[in-house]
Amino acid sequence: MRGREQEHPSAGDRLGPDPAARSPDEAEPENATGGGEQAGPEEQAEYNREAGPGVAERELNRAGERYAVWFRSAVIVPCAVFGILATPDEHRTATMSMAALVIGWCALRLAWARNRTLSRSWPAVAVDATVLVAVGLGQAATGTGDPGGWVVALVSITAVTYPYEWPTRPLVGCGLGVLGLGAFVAGSFIHLGEWSIALAGARVLLELALSRLSYVLVRAQARSADRLTARVAARRRHAAVAAARRSGEREYLATLHDTASTTLLMVAVGARDGTRWVPERARQDLEQLAKVPGSDDGRVDLGPLLGTATRHPAVRVEVEIDALPPLPATPALAIFHGVREALTNVERHAGVPEASLRAGLDESGRIVVELRDRGRGFDPEQVAAHRRGLSGSIVERMTGAGGRVLVGSRPGGGTTLRWTWPDDGDG
């Protein structure tokens, strides 16, 4: 290519960072209702019912269901072993049988924990209830019943873990905790004949209430994180839609600029050369204007577009177009309008009545379109800032479509414009 080639910066270099690409931590605080006021409890409950559990809440529930069983088993099994060792000889056989029942229960629930459907089923509830009642009422046989025994430790850990094991069924979780507590208190009264164990029962009941309250508080934070994530995702979607809308508007305005300015210029030239071509040119311009909104869908054949673009009343164009694959409409229109604008510049500035256009594929399979004239040329570095025809209508539009335009020209040496798509960064 003759003369000096100028490669213009890409759109990503000219524009600042995308405000929609910020991380959730950088997002501006905004409530779920979209305004500046905090949503009330009723509005928040309605939002939760409509939106359903988010990712953070689902992960919280899944972790609670999984690890509550392991945590409870890790506490109960050693307590049962120590209970056997601390039991008098006359109750050791019964205690060993009860400990075996409890350890087998833990093993069964750990095995069921691998199957979420089975571990959340009514048979699991029935097994838990049966074991808790058997251990609580069997204190007379095992010789326990004191506030420091292993049975109260079992009842206490179940009261703490059940609200997390049954996060979406609070009545089941809390109901099992209350059932175990009631069986423990009843068994202690049957064994000892006094209500001295009531204080331990009240403590276990308080543990159950605090465990449920702690889950509700943690779940509230998880739901807050889910709402923030949803707002950030919605903001990004809105930003993407707005950017696409602005891009379409810029494309349409650029098309309007090209067709209107070209036709008006040709009208001015036709005042001397005759105006028989004006109706046909106006019809072509109207067709192109009608195609632009919605032309981003599908793929088009670039060859016919270039054939239309090179039909210029004031510049004779030698055309050589090789076989080209279909390409997306956005870069095809960018090349089409760029060629039309460039031919207008040839007519206005080059001082020659002819140009040549070549289109084909390079060795790497990219689409390359080259328009050359042998006119007076210019220095690309000396183009005034207010002259936007080359940089705006041609270069920036192609850059926005994912391609590149190289401008080669020098005074007295003609001008060559080379469109390349896609732009893979290879010079």
FENRA-V304577 format. One record per run of one state. SS is the DSSP state (alpha for helix, beta for strand, coil for the rest). FROM is the first residue (numbers start at 1). TO is the last residue. If there is no record, write none. Layout:
# FENRA-V304577
ss: (SS	SS)
from: (FROM	FROM)
to: (TO	TO)
This chain:
# FENRA-V304577
ss: (coil	beta	coil	alpha	coil	alpha	coil	alpha	coil	alpha	coil	alpha	coil	alpha	coil	alpha	coil	alpha	coil	alpha	coil	alpha	coil	alpha	coil	alpha	coil	alpha	coil	beta	coil	alpha	coil	beta	coil	beta	alpha	coil	beta	coil	beta	coil	alpha	coil	alpha	coil	beta	coil	beta	coil)
from: (1	4	8	11	15	19	22	24	27	41	52	55	87	89	113	116	120	122	138	139	143	150	166	170	193	198	274	278	293	299	301	302	310	316	322	327	329	351	354	362	367	374	380	383	389	401	404	410	415	422)
to: (3	7	10	14	18	21	23	26	40	51	54	86	88	112	115	119	121	137	138	142	149	165	169	192	197	273	277	292	298	300	301	309	315	321	326	328	350	353	361	366	373	379	382	388	400	403	409	414	421	427)
